[in-house]
């Protein structure tokens, strides 16, 4: 299967997605790929940004907004 066909099939599947969480994760993957595909455009985060991410992560943990690796793996296996 060529890349164009795969893209079309992916888009068709993507249009069926109803989970905002899944859409957010796919967006994050695309953003991350953009950085890795063009390292010249990569901008390291500041110490302040890093600390803010840590604070946000701690807040998410304290408020139960986490998913275990096992649960995530199960959800990913459901995609197929």
mmCIF file of the N, C-alpha and C atoms, coordinates in Angstrom:
data_MODEL
# 
_entry.id   MODEL 
# 
loop_
_atom_site.group_PDB 
_atom_site.id 
_atom_site.type_symbol 
_atom_site.label_atom_id 
_atom_site.label_alt_id 
_atom_site.label_comp_id 
_atom_site.label_asym_id 
_atom_site.label_entity_id 
_atom_site.label_seq_id 
_atom_site.pdbx_PDB_ins_code 
_atom_site.Cartn_x 
_atom_site.Cartn_y 
_atom_site.Cartn_z 
_atom_site.occupancy 
_atom_site.B_iso_or_equiv 
_atom_site.pdbx_formal_charge 
_atom_site.auth_seq_id 
_atom_site.auth_comp_id 
_atom_site.auth_asym_id 
_atom_site.auth_atom_id 
_atom_site.pdbx_PDB_model_num 
ATOM 1   N N  . UNK A 1 1  ? 0.857   -1.178 0.000  1.00 0.00 ? 1  UNK A N  1 
ATOM 2   C CA . UNK A 1 1  ? 0.000   0.000  0.000  1.00 0.00 ? 1  UNK A CA 1 
ATOM 3   C C  . UNK A 1 1  ? 0.903   1.241  0.000  1.00 0.00 ? 1  UNK A C  1 
ATOM 4   N N  . UNK A 1 2  ? 0.613   2.179  -0.890 1.00 0.00 ? 2  UNK A N  1 
ATOM 5   C CA . UNK A 1 2  ? 1.442   3.374  -0.979 1.00 0.00 ? 2  UNK A CA 1 
ATOM 6   C C  . UNK A 1 2  ? 1.061   4.400  0.097  1.00 0.00 ? 2  UNK A C  1 
ATOM 7   N N  . UNK A 1 3  ? 1.900   5.390  0.270  1.00 0.00 ? 3  UNK A N  1 
ATOM 8   C CA . UNK A 1 3  ? 1.732   6.381  1.343  1.00 0.00 ? 3  UNK A CA 1 
ATOM 9   C C  . UNK A 1 3  ? 0.449   7.191  1.176  1.00 0.00 ? 3  UNK A C  1 
ATOM 10  N N  . UNK A 1 4  ? 0.085   7.529  -0.054 1.00 0.00 ? 4  UNK A N  1 
ATOM 11  C CA . UNK A 1 4  ? -1.130  8.322  -0.279 1.00 0.00 ? 4  UNK A CA 1 
ATOM 12  C C  . UNK A 1 4  ? -2.378  7.540  0.149  1.00 0.00 ? 4  UNK A C  1 
ATOM 13  N N  . UNK A 1 5  ? -2.418  6.272  -0.180 1.00 0.00 ? 5  UNK A N  1 
ATOM 14  C CA . UNK A 1 5  ? -3.547  5.422  0.213  1.00 0.00 ? 5  UNK A CA 1 
ATOM 15  C C  . UNK A 1 5  ? -3.618  5.307  1.723  1.00 0.00 ? 5  UNK A C  1 
ATOM 16  N N  . UNK A 1 6  ? -2.477  5.128  2.345  1.00 0.00 ? 6  UNK A N  1 
ATOM 17  C CA . UNK A 1 6  ? -2.441  5.044  3.807  1.00 0.00 ? 6  UNK A CA 1 
ATOM 18  C C  . UNK A 1 6  ? -2.935  6.327  4.446  1.00 0.00 ? 6  UNK A C  1 
ATOM 19  N N  . UNK A 1 7  ? -2.540  7.470  3.899  1.00 0.00 ? 7  UNK A N  1 
ATOM 20  C CA . UNK A 1 7  ? -2.996  8.761  4.433  1.00 0.00 ? 7  UNK A CA 1 
ATOM 21  C C  . UNK A 1 7  ? -4.518  8.885  4.328  1.00 0.00 ? 7  UNK A C  1 
ATOM 22  N N  . UNK A 1 8  ? -5.055  8.529  3.183  1.00 0.00 ? 8  UNK A N  1 
ATOM 23  C CA . UNK A 1 8  ? -6.504  8.614  2.989  1.00 0.00 ? 8  UNK A CA 1 
ATOM 24  C C  . UNK A 1 8  ? -7.233  7.707  3.971  1.00 0.00 ? 8  UNK A C  1 
ATOM 25  N N  . UNK A 1 9  ? -6.747  6.484  4.140  1.00 0.00 ? 9  UNK A N  1 
ATOM 26  C CA . UNK A 1 9  ? -7.368  5.567  5.095  1.00 0.00 ? 9  UNK A CA 1 
ATOM 27  C C  . UNK A 1 9  ? -7.270  6.103  6.516  1.00 0.00 ? 9  UNK A C  1 
ATOM 28  N N  . UNK A 1 10 ? -6.123  6.699  6.835  1.00 0.00 ? 10 UNK A N  1 
ATOM 29  C CA . UNK A 1 10 ? -5.956  7.278  8.168  1.00 0.00 ? 10 UNK A CA 1 
ATOM 30  C C  . UNK A 1 10 ? -6.953  8.411  8.390  1.00 0.00 ? 10 UNK A C  1 
ATOM 31  N N  . UNK A 1 11 ? -7.084  9.278  7.416  1.00 0.00 ? 11 UNK A N  1 
ATOM 32  C CA . UNK A 1 11 ? -8.017  10.404 7.529  1.00 0.00 ? 11 UNK A CA 1 
ATOM 33  C C  . UNK A 1 11 ? -9.444  9.900  7.695  1.00 0.00 ? 11 UNK A C  1 
ATOM 34  N N  . UNK A 1 12 ? -9.808  8.889  6.931  1.00 0.00 ? 12 UNK A N  1 
ATOM 35  C CA . UNK A 1 12 ? -11.150 8.320  7.061  1.00 0.00 ? 12 UNK A CA 1 
ATOM 36  C C  . UNK A 1 12 ? -11.371 7.776  8.468  1.00 0.00 ? 12 UNK A C  1 
ATOM 37  N N  . UNK A 1 13 ? -10.387 7.077  9.003  1.00 0.00 ? 13 UNK A N  1 
ATOM 38  C CA . UNK A 1 13 ? -10.497 6.553  10.373 1.00 0.00 ? 13 UNK A CA 1 
ATOM 39  C C  . UNK A 1 13 ? -10.535 7.701  11.379 1.00 0.00 ? 13 UNK A C  1 
ATOM 40  N N  . UNK A 1 14 ? -9.701  8.710  11.158 1.00 0.00 ? 14 UNK A N  1 
ATOM 41  C CA . UNK A 1 14 ? -9.635  9.846  12.074 1.00 0.00 ? 14 UNK A CA 1 
ATOM 42  C C  . UNK A 1 14 ? -10.982 10.565 12.149 1.00 0.00 ? 14 UNK A C  1 
ATOM 43  N N  . UNK A 1 15 ? -11.668 10.694 11.019 1.00 0.00 ? 15 UNK A N  1 
ATOM 44  C CA . UNK A 1 15 ? -12.954 11.385 10.995 1.00 0.00 ? 15 UNK A CA 1 
ATOM 45  C C  . UNK A 1 15 ? -14.026 10.646 11.803 1.00 0.00 ? 15 UNK A C  1 
ATOM 46  N N  . UNK A 1 16 ? -13.796 9.389  12.094 1.00 0.00 ? 16 UNK A N  1 
ATOM 47  C CA . UNK A 1 16 ? -14.740 8.592  12.889 1.00 0.00 ? 16 UNK A CA 1 
ATOM 48  C C  . UNK A 1 16 ? -14.481 8.719  14.395 1.00 0.00 ? 16 UNK A C  1 
ATOM 49  N N  . UNK A 1 17 ? -13.341 9.289  14.772 1.00 0.00 ? 17 UNK A N  1 
ATOM 50  C CA . UNK A 1 17 ? -12.952 9.386  16.182 1.00 0.00 ? 17 UNK A CA 1 
ATOM 51  C C  . UNK A 1 17 ? -13.892 10.339 16.914 1.00 0.00 ? 17 UNK A C  1 
ATOM 52  N N  . UNK A 1 18 ? -14.389 9.886  18.069 1.00 0.00 ? 18 UNK A N  1 
ATOM 53  C CA . UNK A 1 18 ? -15.292 10.708 18.874 1.00 0.00 ? 18 UNK A CA 1 
ATOM 54  C C  . UNK A 1 18 ? -14.671 11.111 20.210 1.00 0.00 ? 18 UNK A C  1 
ATOM 55  N N  . UNK A 1 19 ? -13.505 10.580 20.493 1.00 0.00 ? 19 UNK A N  1 
ATOM 56  C CA . UNK A 1 19 ? -12.837 10.843 21.763 1.00 0.00 ? 19 UNK A CA 1 
ATOM 57  C C  . UNK A 1 19 ? -11.928 12.063 21.659 1.00 0.00 ? 19 UNK A C  1 
ATOM 58  N N  . UNK A 1 20 ? -12.239 13.091 22.450 1.00 0.00 ? 20 UNK A N  1 
ATOM 59  C CA . UNK A 1 20 ? -11.371 14.274 22.464 1.00 0.00 ? 20 UNK A CA 1 
ATOM 60  C C  . UNK A 1 20 ? -9.985  13.922 22.975 1.00 0.00 ? 20 UNK A C  1 
ATOM 61  N N  . UNK A 1 21 ? -9.933  12.978 23.913 1.00 0.00 ? 21 UNK A N  1 
ATOM 62  C CA . UNK A 1 21 ? -8.645  12.557 24.470 1.00 0.00 ? 21 UNK A CA 1 
ATOM 63  C C  . UNK A 1 21 ? -7.765  11.955 23.375 1.00 0.00 ? 21 UNK A C  1 
ATOM 64  N N  . UNK A 1 22 ? -8.343  11.097 22.567 1.00 0.00 ? 22 UNK A N  1 
ATOM 65  C CA . UNK A 1 22 ? -7.573  10.485 21.484 1.00 0.00 ? 22 UNK A CA 1 
ATOM 66  C C  . UNK A 1 22 ? -7.116  11.536 20.480 1.00 0.00 ? 22 UNK A C  1 
ATOM 67  N N  . UNK A 1 23 ? -7.989  12.469 20.144 1.00 0.00 ? 23 UNK A N  1 
ATOM 68  C CA . UNK A 1 23 ? -7.608  13.534 19.215 1.00 0.00 ? 23 UNK A CA 1 
ATOM 69  C C  . UNK A 1 23 ? -6.452  14.350 19.790 1.00 0.00 ? 23 UNK A C  1 
ATOM 70  N N  . UNK A 1 24 ? -6.522  14.650 21.075 1.00 0.00 ? 24 UNK A N  1 
ATOM 71  C CA . UNK A 1 24 ? -5.433  15.405 21.718 1.00 0.00 ? 24 UNK A CA 1 
ATOM 72  C C  . UNK A 1 24 ? -4.125  14.641 21.655 1.00 0.00 ? 24 UNK A C  1 
ATOM 73  N N  . UNK A 1 25 ? -4.182  13.335 21.886 1.00 0.00 ? 25 UNK A N  1 
ATOM 74  C CA . UNK A 1 25 ? -2.962  12.527 21.839 1.00 0.00 ? 25 UNK A CA 1 
ATOM 75  C C  . UNK A 1 25 ? -2.389  12.470 20.428 1.00 0.00 ? 25 UNK A C  1 
ATOM 76  N N  . UNK A 1 26 ? -3.261  12.348 19.440 1.00 0.00 ? 26 UNK A N  1 
ATOM 77  C CA . UNK A 1 26 ? -2.780  12.334 18.058 1.00 0.00 ? 26 UNK A CA 1 
ATOM 78  C C  . UNK A 1 26 ? -2.168  13.682 17.676 1.00 0.00 ? 26 UNK A C  1 
ATOM 79  N N  . UNK A 1 27 ? -2.793  14.771 18.131 1.00 0.00 ? 27 UNK A N  1 
ATOM 80  C CA . UNK A 1 27 ? -2.218  16.095 17.885 1.00 0.00 ? 27 UNK A CA 1 
ATOM 81  C C  . UNK A 1 27 ? -0.833  16.205 18.512 1.00 0.00 ? 27 UNK A C  1 
ATOM 82  N N  . UNK A 1 28 ? -0.695  15.697 19.717 1.00 0.00 ? 28 UNK A N  1 
ATOM 83  C CA . UNK A 1 28 ? 0.603   15.745 20.402 1.00 0.00 ? 28 UNK A CA 1 
ATOM 84  C C  . UNK A 1 28 ? 1.655   14.952 19.639 1.00 0.00 ? 28 UNK A C  1 
ATOM 85  N N  . UNK A 1 29 ? 1.250   13.811 19.106 1.00 0.00 ? 29 UNK A N  1 
ATOM 86  C CA . UNK A 1 29 ? 2.188   13.005 18.318 1.00 0.00 ? 29 UNK A CA 1 
ATOM 87  C C  . UNK A 1 29 ? 2.640   13.777 17.087 1.00 0.00 ? 29 UNK A C  1 
ATOM 88  N N  . UNK A 1 30 ? 1.697   14.422 16.413 1.00 0.00 ? 30 UNK A N  1 
ATOM 89  C CA . UNK A 1 30 ? 2.055   15.195 15.213 1.00 0.00 ? 30 UNK A CA 1 
ATOM 90  C C  . UNK A 1 30 ? 2.974   16.357 15.553 1.00 0.00 ? 30 UNK A C  1 
ATOM 91  N N  . UNK A 1 31 ? 2.695   17.039 16.657 1.00 0.00 ? 31 UNK A N  1 
ATOM 92  C CA . UNK A 1 31 ? 3.566   18.161 17.060 1.00 0.00 ? 31 UNK A CA 1 
ATOM 93  C C  . UNK A 1 31 ? 4.963   17.658 17.387 1.00 0.00 ? 31 UNK A C  1 
ATOM 94  N N  . UNK A 1 32 ? 5.026   16.543 18.094 1.00 0.00 ? 32 UNK A N  1 
ATOM 95  C CA . UNK A 1 32 ? 6.326   15.979 18.458 1.00 0.00 ? 32 UNK A CA 1 
ATOM 96  C C  . UNK A 1 32 ? 7.083   15.575 17.196 1.00 0.00 ? 32 UNK A C  1 
ATOM 97  N N  . UNK A 1 33 ? 6.395   14.984 16.253 1.00 0.00 ? 33 UNK A N  1 
ATOM 98  C CA . UNK A 1 33 ? 7.030   14.570 14.997 1.00 0.00 ? 33 UNK A CA 1 
ATOM 99  C C  . UNK A 1 33 ? 7.543   15.779 14.231 1.00 0.00 ? 33 UNK A C  1 
ATOM 100 N N  . UNK A 1 34 ? 6.801   16.875 14.267 1.00 0.00 ? 34 UNK A N  1 
ATOM 101 C CA . UNK A 1 34 ? 7.269   18.089 13.598 1.00 0.00 ? 34 UNK A CA 1 
ATOM 102 C C  . UNK A 1 34 ? 8.621   18.520 14.137 1.00 0.00 ? 34 UNK A C  1 
ATOM 103 N N  . UNK A 1 35 ? 8.789   18.449 15.451 1.00 0.00 ? 35 UNK A N  1 
ATOM 104 C CA . UNK A 1 35 ? 10.064  18.848 16.054 1.00 0.00 ? 35 UNK A CA 1 
ATOM 105 C C  . UNK A 1 35 ? 11.175  17.884 15.674 1.00 0.00 ? 35 UNK A C  1 
ATOM 106 N N  . UNK A 1 36 ? 10.875  16.602 15.683 1.00 0.00 ? 36 UNK A N  1 
ATOM 107 C CA . UNK A 1 36 ? 11.932  15.640 15.411 1.00 0.00 ? 36 UNK A CA 1 
ATOM 108 C C  . UNK A 1 36 ? 12.301  15.605 13.933 1.00 0.00 ? 36 UNK A C  1 
ATOM 109 N N  . UNK A 1 37 ? 11.358  15.998 13.062 1.00 0.00 ? 37 UNK A N  1 
ATOM 110 C CA . UNK A 1 37 ? 11.672  15.963 11.644 1.00 0.00 ? 37 UNK A CA 1 
ATOM 111 C C  . UNK A 1 37 ? 12.465  17.187 11.185 1.00 0.00 ? 37 UNK A C  1 
ATOM 112 N N  . UNK A 1 38 ? 12.450  18.255 11.974 1.00 0.00 ? 38 UNK A N  1 
ATOM 113 C CA . UNK A 1 38 ? 13.208  19.451 11.620 1.00 0.00 ? 38 UNK A CA 1 
ATOM 114 C C  . UNK A 1 38 ? 13.909  19.978 12.877 1.00 0.00 ? 38 UNK A C  1 
ATOM 115 N N  . UNK A 1 39 ? 15.040  19.382 13.222 1.00 0.00 ? 39 UNK A N  1 
ATOM 116 C CA . UNK A 1 39 ? 15.722  19.762 14.472 1.00 0.00 ? 39 UNK A CA 1 
ATOM 117 C C  . UNK A 1 39 ? 16.169  21.213 14.528 1.00 0.00 ? 39 UNK A C  1 
ATOM 118 N N  . UNK A 1 40 ? 16.296  21.874 13.375 1.00 0.00 ? 40 UNK A N  1 
ATOM 119 C CA . UNK A 1 40 ? 16.708  23.281 13.379 1.00 0.00 ? 40 UNK A CA 1 
ATOM 120 C C  . UNK A 1 40 ? 15.638  24.170 14.000 1.00 0.00 ? 40 UNK A C  1 
ATOM 121 N N  . UNK A 1 41 ? 14.387  23.713 13.970 1.00 0.00 ? 41 UNK A N  1 
ATOM 122 C CA . UNK A 1 41 ? 13.290  24.501 14.527 1.00 0.00 ? 41 UNK A CA 1 
ATOM 123 C C  . UNK A 1 41 ? 13.002  24.149 15.986 1.00 0.00 ? 41 UNK A C  1 
ATOM 124 N N  . UNK A 1 42 ? 13.722  23.199 16.536 1.00 0.00 ? 42 UNK A N  1 
ATOM 125 C CA . UNK A 1 42 ? 13.512  22.784 17.918 1.00 0.00 ? 42 UNK A CA 1 
ATOM 126 C C  . UNK A 1 42 ? 13.955  23.887 18.873 1.00 0.00 ? 42 UNK A C  1 
ATOM 127 N N  . UNK A 1 43 ? 13.080  24.213 19.810 1.00 0.00 ? 43 UNK A N  1 
ATOM 128 C CA . UNK A 1 43 ? 13.396  25.231 20.797 1.00 0.00 ? 43 UNK A CA 1 
ATOM 129 C C  . UNK A 1 43 ? 13.326  24.589 22.188 1.00 0.00 ? 43 UNK A C  1 
ATOM 130 N N  . UNK A 1 44 ? 14.441  24.480 22.880 1.00 0.00 ? 44 UNK A N  1 
ATOM 131 C CA . UNK A 1 44 ? 14.422  23.877 24.214 1.00 0.00 ? 44 UNK A CA 1 
ATOM 132 C C  . UNK A 1 44 ? 13.544  24.691 25.163 1.00 0.00 ? 44 UNK A C  1 
ATOM 133 N N  . UNK A 1 45 ? 12.936  23.993 26.114 1.00 0.00 ? 45 UNK A N  1 
ATOM 134 C CA . UNK A 1 45 ? 12.115  24.716 27.087 1.00 0.00 ? 45 UNK A CA 1 
ATOM 135 C C  . UNK A 1 45 ? 13.002  25.377 28.131 1.00 0.00 ? 45 UNK A C  1 
ATOM 136 N N  . UNK A 1 46 ? 12.481  26.427 28.710 1.00 0.00 ? 46 UNK A N  1 
ATOM 137 C CA . UNK A 1 46 ? 13.203  27.124 29.774 1.00 0.00 ? 46 UNK A CA 1 
ATOM 138 C C  . UNK A 1 46 ? 13.041  26.355 31.078 1.00 0.00 ? 46 UNK A C  1 
ATOM 139 N N  . UNK A 1 47 ? 13.831  26.706 32.066 1.00 0.00 ? 47 UNK A N  1 
ATOM 140 C CA . UNK A 1 47 ? 13.706  26.086 33.388 1.00 0.00 ? 47 UNK A CA 1 
ATOM 141 C C  . UNK A 1 47 ? 12.318  26.370 33.950 1.00 0.00 ? 47 UNK A C  1 
ATOM 142 N N  . UNK A 1 48 ? 11.812  27.571 33.713 1.00 0.00 ? 48 UNK A N  1 
ATOM 143 C CA . UNK A 1 48 ? 10.473  27.927 34.199 1.00 0.00 ? 48 UNK A CA 1 
ATOM 144 C C  . UNK A 1 48 ? 9.406   27.042 33.542 1.00 0.00 ? 48 UNK A C  1 
ATOM 145 N N  . UNK A 1 49 ? 9.515   26.844 32.229 1.00 0.00 ? 49 UNK A N  1 
ATOM 146 C CA . UNK A 1 49 ? 8.561   25.971 31.530 1.00 0.00 ? 49 UNK A CA 1 
ATOM 147 C C  . UNK A 1 49 ? 8.654   24.542 32.064 1.00 0.00 ? 49 UNK A C  1 
ATOM 148 N N  . UNK A 1 50 ? 9.868   24.089 32.292 1.00 0.00 ? 50 UNK A N  1 
ATOM 149 C CA . UNK A 1 50 ? 10.094  22.744 32.829 1.00 0.00 ? 50 UNK A CA 1 
ATOM 150 C C  . UNK A 1 50 ? 9.434   22.602 34.201 1.00 0.00 ? 50 UNK A C  1 
ATOM 151 N N  . UNK A 1 51 ? 9.659   23.579 35.055 1.00 0.00 ? 51 UNK A N  1 
ATOM 152 C CA . UNK A 1 51 ? 9.061   23.535 36.393 1.00 0.00 ? 51 UNK A CA 1 
ATOM 153 C C  . UNK A 1 51 ? 7.534   23.606 36.323 1.00 0.00 ? 51 UNK A C  1 
ATOM 154 N N  . UNK A 1 52 ? 6.997   24.392 35.393 1.00 0.00 ? 52 UNK A N  1 
ATOM 155 C CA . UNK A 1 52 ? 5.543   24.453 35.219 1.00 0.00 ? 52 UNK A CA 1 
ATOM 156 C C  . UNK A 1 52 ? 4.975   23.099 34.794 1.00 0.00 ? 52 UNK A C  1 
ATOM 157 N N  . UNK A 1 53 ? 5.704   22.407 33.930 1.00 0.00 ? 53 UNK A N  1 
ATOM 158 C CA . UNK A 1 53 ? 5.248   21.073 33.516 1.00 0.00 ? 53 UNK A CA 1 
ATOM 159 C C  . UNK A 1 53 ? 5.274   20.107 34.690 1.00 0.00 ? 53 UNK A C  1 
ATOM 160 N N  . UNK A 1 54 ? 6.283   20.201 35.509 1.00 0.00 ? 54 UNK A N  1 
ATOM 161 C CA . UNK A 1 54 ? 6.352   19.355 36.700 1.00 0.00 ? 54 UNK A CA 1 
ATOM 162 C C  . UNK A 1 54 ? 5.168   19.652 37.613 1.00 0.00 ? 54 UNK A C  1 
ATOM 163 N N  . UNK A 1 55 ? 4.907   20.939 37.846 1.00 0.00 ? 55 UNK A N  1 
ATOM 164 C CA . UNK A 1 55 ? 3.769   21.325 38.697 1.00 0.00 ? 55 UNK A CA 1 
ATOM 165 C C  . UNK A 1 55 ? 2.459   20.796 38.128 1.00 0.00 ? 55 UNK A C  1 
ATOM 166 N N  . UNK A 1 56 ? 2.272   20.918 36.829 1.00 0.00 ? 56 UNK A N  1 
ATOM 167 C CA . UNK A 1 56 ? 1.049   20.434 36.179 1.00 0.00 ? 56 UNK A CA 1 
ATOM 168 C C  . UNK A 1 56 ? 0.939   18.920 36.320 1.00 0.00 ? 56 UNK A C  1 
ATOM 169 N N  . UNK A 1 57 ? 2.035   18.228 36.155 1.00 0.00 ? 57 UNK A N  1 
ATOM 170 C CA . UNK A 1 57 ? 2.042   16.772 36.290 1.00 0.00 ? 57 UNK A CA 1 
ATOM 171 C C  . UNK A 1 57 ? 1.692   16.352 37.715 1.00 0.00 ? 57 UNK A C  1 
ATOM 172 N N  . UNK A 1 58 ? 2.242   17.056 38.683 1.00 0.00 ? 58 UNK A N  1 
ATOM 173 C CA . UNK A 1 58 ? 1.936   16.749 40.084 1.00 0.00 ? 58 UNK A CA 1 
ATOM 174 C C  . UNK A 1 58 ? 0.455   17.000 40.377 1.00 0.00 ? 58 UNK A C  1 
ATOM 175 N N  . UNK A 1 59 ? -0.077  18.092 39.845 1.00 0.00 ? 59 UNK A N  1 
ATOM 176 C CA . UNK A 1 59 ? -1.495  18.406 40.017 1.00 0.00 ? 59 UNK A CA 1 
ATOM 177 C C  . UNK A 1 59 ? -2.370  17.325 39.377 1.00 0.00 ? 59 UNK A C  1 
ATOM 178 N N  . UNK A 1 60 ? -1.991  16.891 38.180 1.00 0.00 ? 60 UNK A N  1 
ATOM 179 C CA . UNK A 1 60 ? -2.736  15.824 37.509 1.00 0.00 ? 60 UNK A CA 1 
ATOM 180 C C  . UNK A 1 60 ? -2.708  14.553 38.346 1.00 0.00 ? 60 UNK A C  1 
ATOM 181 N N  . UNK A 1 61 ? -1.559  14.229 38.909 1.00 0.00 ? 61 UNK A N  1 
ATOM 182 C CA . UNK A 1 61 ? -1.433  13.034 39.742 1.00 0.00 ? 61 UNK A CA 1 
ATOM 183 C C  . UNK A 1 61 ? -2.319  13.130 40.982 1.00 0.00 ? 61 UNK A C  1 
ATOM 184 N N  . UNK A 1 62 ? -2.285  14.278 41.633 1.00 0.00 ? 62 UNK A N  1 
ATOM 185 C CA . UNK A 1 62 ? -3.077  14.467 42.854 1.00 0.00 ? 62 UNK A CA 1 
ATOM 186 C C  . UNK A 1 62 ? -4.579  14.422 42.583 1.00 0.00 ? 62 UNK A C  1 
ATOM 187 N N  . UNK A 1 63 ? -4.989  14.790 41.363 1.00 0.00 ? 63 UNK A N  1 
ATOM 188 C CA . UNK A 1 63 ? -6.406  14.828 41.012 1.00 0.00 ? 63 UNK A CA 1 
ATOM 189 C C  . UNK A 1 63 ? -6.854  13.617 40.192 1.00 0.00 ? 63 UNK A C  1 
ATOM 190 N N  . UNK A 1 64 ? -6.019  12.595 40.139 1.00 0.00 ? 64 UNK A N  1 
ATOM 191 C CA . UNK A 1 64 ? -6.398  11.355 39.473 1.00 0.00 ? 64 UNK A CA 1 
ATOM 192 C C  . UNK A 1 64 ? -6.507  11.438 37.963 1.00 0.00 ? 64 UNK A C  1 
ATOM 193 N N  . UNK A 1 65 ? -5.838  12.398 37.362 1.00 0.00 ? 65 UNK A N  1 
ATOM 194 C CA . UNK A 1 65 ? -5.896  12.550 35.903 1.00 0.00 ? 65 UNK A CA 1 
ATOM 195 C C  . UNK A 1 65 ? -4.703  11.845 35.248 1.00 0.00 ? 65 UNK A C  1 
ATOM 196 N N  . UNK A 1 66 ? -4.571  10.574 35.562 1.00 0.00 ? 66 UNK A N  1 
ATOM 197 C CA . UNK A 1 66 ? -3.494  9.760  35.012 1.00 0.00 ? 66 UNK A CA 1 
ATOM 198 C C  . UNK A 1 66 ? -4.085  8.473  34.459 1.00 0.00 ? 66 UNK A C  1 
ATOM 199 N N  . UNK A 1 67 ? -3.322  7.817  33.626 1.00 0.00 ? 67 UNK A N  1 
ATOM 200 C CA . UNK A 1 67 ? -3.704  6.504  33.133 1.00 0.00 ? 67 UNK A CA 1 
ATOM 201 C C  . UNK A 1 67 ? -2.479  5.609  33.280 1.00 0.00 ? 67 UNK A C  1 
ATOM 202 N N  . UNK A 1 68 ? -2.710  4.413  33.779 1.00 0.00 ? 68 UNK A N  1 
ATOM 203 C CA . UNK A 1 68 ? -1.577  3.506  33.973 1.00 0.00 ? 68 UNK A CA 1 
ATOM 204 C C  . UNK A 1 68 ? -1.063  3.028  32.625 1.00 0.00 ? 68 UNK A C  1 
ATOM 205 N N  . UNK A 1 69 ? 0.169   2.591  32.608 1.00 0.00 ? 69 UNK A N  1 
ATOM 206 C CA . UNK A 1 69 ? 0.765   2.102  31.363 1.00 0.00 ? 69 UNK A CA 1 
ATOM 207 C C  . UNK A 1 69 ? -0.029  0.908  30.832 1.00 0.00 ? 69 UNK A C  1 
ATOM 208 N N  . UNK A 1 70 ? -0.481  0.039  31.720 1.00 0.00 ? 70 UNK A N  1 
ATOM 209 C CA . UNK A 1 70 ? -1.262  -1.128 31.310 1.00 0.00 ? 70 UNK A CA 1 
ATOM 210 C C  . UNK A 1 70 ? -2.589  -0.737 30.691 1.00 0.00 ? 70 UNK A C  1 
ATOM 211 N N  . UNK A 1 71 ? -3.276  0.243  31.311 1.00 0.00 ? 71 UNK A N  1 
ATOM 212 C CA . UNK A 1 71 ? -4.545  0.714  30.754 1.00 0.00 ? 71 UNK A CA 1 
ATOM 213 C C  . UNK A 1 71 ? -4.332  1.379  29.395 1.00 0.00 ? 71 UNK A C  1 
ATOM 214 N N  . UNK A 1 72 ? -3.260  2.144  29.287 1.00 0.00 ? 72 UNK A N  1 
ATOM 215 C CA . UNK A 1 72 ? -2.959  2.799  28.016 1.00 0.00 ? 72 UNK A CA 1 
ATOM 216 C C  . UNK A 1 72 ? -2.680  1.764  26.938 1.00 0.00 ? 72 UNK A C  1 
ATOM 217 N N  . UNK A 1 73 ? -1.919  0.752  27.288 1.00 0.00 ? 73 UNK A N  1 
ATOM 218 C CA . UNK A 1 73 ? -1.617  -0.310 26.324 1.00 0.00 ? 73 UNK A CA 1 
ATOM 219 C C  . UNK A 1 73 ? -2.902  -0.993 25.871 1.00 0.00 ? 73 UNK A C  1 
ATOM 220 N N  . UNK A 1 74 ? -3.820  -1.254 26.793 1.00 0.00 ? 74 UNK A N  1 
ATOM 221 C CA . UNK A 1 74 ? -5.101  -1.876 26.440 1.00 0.00 ? 74 UNK A CA 1 
ATOM 222 C C  . UNK A 1 74 ? -5.903  -0.987 25.493 1.00 0.00 ? 74 UNK A C  1 
ATOM 223 N N  . UNK A 1 75 ? -5.927  0.312  25.773 1.00 0.00 ? 75 UNK A N  1 
ATOM 224 C CA . UNK A 1 75 ? -6.654  1.238  24.900 1.00 0.00 ? 75 UNK A CA 1 
ATOM 225 C C  . UNK A 1 75 ? -6.042  1.270  23.503 1.00 0.00 ? 75 UNK A C  1 
ATOM 226 N N  . UNK A 1 76 ? -4.733  1.262  23.419 1.00 0.00 ? 76 UNK A N  1 
ATOM 227 C CA . UNK A 1 76 ? -4.063  1.296  22.123 1.00 0.00 ? 76 UNK A CA 1 
ATOM 228 C C  . UNK A 1 76 ? -4.360  0.019  21.337 1.00 0.00 ? 76 UNK A C  1 
ATOM 229 N N  . UNK A 1 77 ? -4.408  -1.107 22.039 1.00 0.00 ? 77 UNK A N  1 
ATOM 230 C CA . UNK A 1 77 ? -4.709  -2.365 21.360 1.00 0.00 ? 77 UNK A CA 1 
ATOM 231 C C  . UNK A 1 77 ? -6.127  -2.361 20.810 1.00 0.00 ? 77 UNK A C  1 
ATOM 232 N N  . UNK A 1 78 ? -7.031  -1.597 21.416 1.00 0.00 ? 78 UNK A N  1 
ATOM 233 C CA . UNK A 1 78 ? -8.412  -1.499 20.925 1.00 0.00 ? 78 UNK A CA 1 
ATOM 234 C C  . UNK A 1 78 ? -8.488  -0.736 19.607 1.00 0.00 ? 78 UNK A C  1 
ATOM 235 N N  . UNK A 1 79 ? -7.487  0.056  19.284 1.00 0.00 ? 79 UNK A N  1 
ATOM 236 C CA . UNK A 1 79 ? -7.505  0.857  18.064 1.00 0.00 ? 79 UNK A CA 1 
ATOM 237 C C  . UNK A 1 79 ? -7.497  -0.044 16.827 1.00 0.00 ? 79 UNK A C  1 
ATOM 238 N N  . UNK A 1 80 ? -6.917  -1.220 16.964 1.00 0.00 ? 80 UNK A N  1 
ATOM 239 C CA . UNK A 1 80 ? -6.772  -2.115 15.790 1.00 0.00 ? 80 UNK A CA 1 
ATOM 240 C C  . UNK A 1 80 ? -7.999  -2.868 15.508 1.00 0.00 ? 80 UNK A C  1 
# 
